[in-house]
Amino acid sequence: MSEPDLRHRRASDESGELQYIPFPICEETDRPLELIFGSEEDINCTIPTLPDPLFHLLEFYIHNDAPLTCRLPSLPISPYEHHRAQDYTIFQVALTGTLQLSHLHINPQLNVIMHTTSSVQTGKGKGRGTASEIEGQILAATAYSLPPTLASPKLIIGDPLPLQLAIRWYSARTLPPSTSRFSSGLGGHVHISTVLYCLLSFFGGGAVSLAYFRGVELPKRMRRYGFEKLGVNDTARSGYAFPGKRD
């Protein structure tokens, strides 16, 4: 899969069923937002202007009245299988922002997480004209933004919306261990090896200090204490005597 289309859910058909329509055009590519399978490069998609319907739709999403629901192909689109019905994976986008009477604040930076399989068997043949093995299948997808900061844009109707997507792909059903300082509850870098190193350093330092005290410092103190009890002065204690001047 190279460039799956990304469509968001906001239109209804004649029977009232919601339909997917193309995502707004990105100023950078002059196309709707597209994701390249397996690529973790950050993507910028600037919506040139926010018309009145889209602006109020963003308010709808930020207020959590309904999620921004997109979809993208679950499997790569093969040029040899146009007849095959396309399966889609739902892609939920959680927008975070602050609503005001005349404007809204929104964080345009989105973290995108994609879960995929390593390979998918879709056929028996391996010759030309068949897709015997397609690398990757999108199992789940989600995106979210953090609360707005002081640097987040203040938007009104007609303003551009510069979306920034940081995309990460995981070929597993679970996320890898966190590397944050809260991951272990003790700073993020506390492991058994660290604890053992600290204990060994503590006992090693204590053993060296004890050996120095008993072998060097304690004999000095005992010798000094004995001399003081015998009333020996510092000159005699040093082992040198300087006799007075002879006539």
Residue pairs with C-beta under 8 A, 6 or more apart in sequence:
1 37
1 73
1 75
1 76
1 77
1 136
1 138
2 36
2 37
2 76
3 34
3 35
3 36
3 37
4 34
4 35
4 37
4 72
4 73
4 77
4 138
5 22
5 23
5 32
5 34
5 72
5 73
6 23
6 32
6 33
6 34
6 35
6 70
6 71
6 72
6 91
7 20
7 21
7 22
7 23
7 32
7 70
7 71
7 72
8 20
8 21
8 23
8 68
8 69
8 70
8 93
9 18
9 19
9 20
9 68
9 69
9 70
9 71
10 18
10 21
10 57
11 18
11 19
11 20
11 21
12 18
12 19
13 19
20 70
20 71
22 32
23 32
23 33
23 70
24 32
24 33
24 47
24 54
25 31
25 32
25 47
25 48
26 32
26 33
26 44
26 45
26 46
26 47
27 45
27 46
27 47
27 48
27 160
28 44
28 45
28 46
29 45
33 43
33 45
33 163
35 43
35 72
35 112
35 114
35 165
35 167
37 76
37 136
38 116
38 136
38 169
39 167
40 167
40 168
40 169
41 167
42 164
42 165
42 166
42 167
43 164
43 165
43 167
44 162
44 163
44 164
44 165
45 162
45 163
45 165
46 160
46 161
46 162
46 163
47 54
47 160
47 161
47 162
47 163
48 160
49 158
49 159
49 160
50 58
50 155
50 157
50 158
50 159
50 160
50 161
51 157
51 158
52 157
55 104
55 155
55 156
55 157
58 95
58 97
58 104
58 106
58 155
58 161
59 99
59 104
60 66
61 67
61 68
61 93
61 95
62 95
62 96
62 97
62 98
62 99
62 104
62 106
63 99
67 92
67 93
67 94
68 92
68 93
68 94
68 95
69 90
69 91
69 92
69 93
70 90
70 91
70 92
70 93
71 88
71 89
71 90
71 91
72 88
72 89
72 91
72 138
72 141
73 86
73 87
73 88
73 89
73 138
74 87
74 88
74 89
74 137
74 138
74 139
75 86
75 87
75 120
75 122
75 134
75 137
75 138
76 134
76 135
76 136
77 86
78 84
78 131
78 134
80 129
80 130
80 131
81 131
89 138
89 139
89 140
89 141
90 141
91 141
91 142
91 143
92 141
92 142
92 143
93 110
93 142
93 143
93 144
94 142
94 143
94 144
94 145
95 106
95 145
96 106
96 107
96 144
96 145
96 146
96 147
96 148
97 104
97 105
97 106
97 107
97 145
97 148
97 152
98 104
98 105
98 106
98 148
102 156
103 154
103 155
103 156
104 154
104 155
105 148
105 152
105 153
105 154
105 155
106 145
106 148
106 152
106 153
106 155
106 161
107 145
107 146
107 147
107 148
107 149
107 152
108 145
108 152
108 153
108 161
108 162
108 163
108 164
109 145
109 146
109 164
109 166
110 143
110 144
110 145
110 163
110 164
110 165
110 166
111 143
111 144
111 145
111 146
111 166
111 168
112 141
112 142
112 143
112 165
112 166
112 167
112 168
113 141
113 142
113 143
113 168
113 170
113 175
114 138
114 140
114 141
114 167
114 168
114 169
114 170
115 138
115 139
115 140
115 141
115 170
115 171
115 172
115 173
116 136
116 137
116 138
116 139
116 169
116 170
116 171
117 136
117 137
117 139
117 171
118 135
118 136
118 171
119 133
119 134
119 135
119 136
120 133
120 134
120 135
120 136
120 137
121 132
121 133
122 131
122 132
122 133
122 134
123 130
123 131
123 132
123 133
124 130
124 132
125 132
126 132
126 133
136 171
139 173
143 165
153 159
153 161
153 162
155 161
170 176
177 183
178 188
179 188
180 188
181 187
181 188
181 189
182 188
184 190
184 191
227 237
235 241
235 242
